[in-house]
Amino acid sequence: MGWQRLLVALAAPYVAWLVLAYEYHFLDGVNLAFHEAGHLVFGFGGQTLHMLGGTLGQLFFPAACAVHFLRRDQPFEAALVGVWGAESLMNVARYLGDARERALPLVGGHLHDWNWLLSRAGVLGACEELAFALHAAASVGAIAALTAAARIAFAAPAGPPARGAGEGTLGAWTREPGDAG
């Protein structure tokens, strides 16, 4: 559909910016809310789970939204939410990379989740390398999600669906060209 193609065209430079020059921005405020909620939800499971809970919460919500859209046979929307999930992972990478320096402002005061976790694991000195690897993986995820959204958007006819075409996007996306059914 035309609106899907427009969203892909708008998302492409955003994904390029995420991959090449990611900085904290508006979407990270949403991620922060889910991060803090994750600490509350996972706080019952001991200190390690509590510290991981922020990141788990932050990554859970985009994943849950993607699952919701897939269950409703809306893979285009799920793919766009995949961009959000990858962006959230980039935000985690930034936080992870700050574990030794602890320069980022923290909501809860002085306790830095990743400093605590990596110190306990004995790999605090590798925080920047780990963050780079995580950002690289998130970049692959963002590009894959955008590619999936583009494939769906540009495989569909630009106009309204034909009369009686009641199947969802997933069926049209997975069918081979030339298949009637």
N, C-alpha and C positions, 0 to 999 in steps of 0.2 A: 504494500500500500504506500501511497505517497507520504503519509505522515511518518511511516517507519523509515523511509529513505531519508527524510529530513532529519530525523533523530540520529541516524547513523552519520550523516554529514556533519551534524553538530558535535557528535561524540568523538569523531575521529581526531580533531585537533586537541580535544581534552585528553584523550588517551595518550596522544603523542607527548603532551605536556607532562602527564603523570609519569610516563616512562623516562623521559629525558631530564625533567627539571622539577620533580615533585617538591612542593612546599605545603606546609599546613594551610588549609583553606576551609571554606564554609562547610563542606561535607564532614570534615573532621570534628566539628562540634556535635554532630549527630553521632559519630563514632564514639566520641568521648562519653556521651550519655549512656550508650549501650555498654561501653567499657566499665563505667562505674556501676551500672546495674549488674554486670557480671560478677563484680566483687561481692555484691550483696547476695546474689543467688548461690555462688560457690563458696561463700564464707564459712559454711558449716563443715567443710571437708578438711580442715587443718590448714596450716600456714601455706604450704606449697600450692594446694588447690585454690586457696584464696588469692594468692599472687597470680596464678595462671588464669583465674576466673575473669579478670578484666579483659584479657585478650580473647578468652573463649567467648565471653558475652559479646564482644565487639565483632567477632567473626560469625557468631551464631545467627544474628539477625539478618544479614544479607543472605546467608545460606537458607534460612527459613523462608525468606521472601522468594528466593529462586525456586525452592521446592513448591511453594504455594502456586506460583505461576505455571510450573510444569504440570502440576496436578490438574490445573484448569486448562491444559493444552494451549498454553500461551508461551511458546519457547522464545519468541522475540523479546518479550518482557523479561523472561528469565535471563536471557543473555545480557540485557542491559543491567539487570541487577548484578550479574556477574562482574561487570565493570566496577560497580560499587564494592563488591566483595574484594576485588583485587586492589582497589584504592584503599580499603580498610587495612588490607595486609601491608600495603606500603606505609601506612601510618604506624602500624606495629613495628615495621622495620626501622622507621625513624626513632621510635621510642627505644627499641632494642639497641640501636647504635649509640644512643645517649647513655647507656648503662654505666659506663665508667666515668664520663664527664659530669653527668647529672646536671646539665645546664637547662633542660626544659623545665618550664613551670609545672608543678604537680598540684593536683586537686587536693590530695590528702596530706600535704606537708612534705616532709623530708624522705619518706620511704618510697623508693623507686622499685617497681615490680621486677624489672629485668636486672637491675643491679643485684637485688636479693637472690633471684633465681640463678643467674650466671655465676655469682660468687659461690653459692652452695654447690654448683656443678663444677667449679674450678676452671671455668672458661671465660671469666670476665674480660681477660686480656684480648679475647677474640671477638668482642662484641661488634666491632666495626665490620669485620669480615663476615660475621653471621648476618648482620644487617644488610650488607651488600648482596649476599646470596638470597636473602628473603626478598629484597626489592627486585632482584632479577627474576625470581620465581613469580612474584606478583605481576611483573611487567609482562611475562609470557601469558599469565592468566588474563590480564586486561586485553592484550592483543587477541587472544583466542576468543574471549567473550565478544569483542567488537567484530571479529571476523564472523562469528556465528550469527550475530545480529545482522550484519551486512548480507550474509548468504540468504537469510530468511527474507530480508527486505527486498533484495534485488531479484530473488527467485519468484516472488509473488507478482502478479500483474499490478500495474500502477493504479488501475481504476478500481471501482467497486467490484466485489465478487459477483460472479454470474448468478442469475436467479436460480435458487435451489441448491447452491453450493454451500451446504451446511456443515462441511467438515472443518475442523480446526486447522490452525496453521501448521501443526506438527505433521499431519498427514500430507499436506501439500509439500512440506519441506523434505520429507523422507522419501517421497515417491520419485522414481526415476523419470527423467524427461521422456515423454512419449507414452507413458503408462496412462491408460484411460481411467483407472480406478482408484 
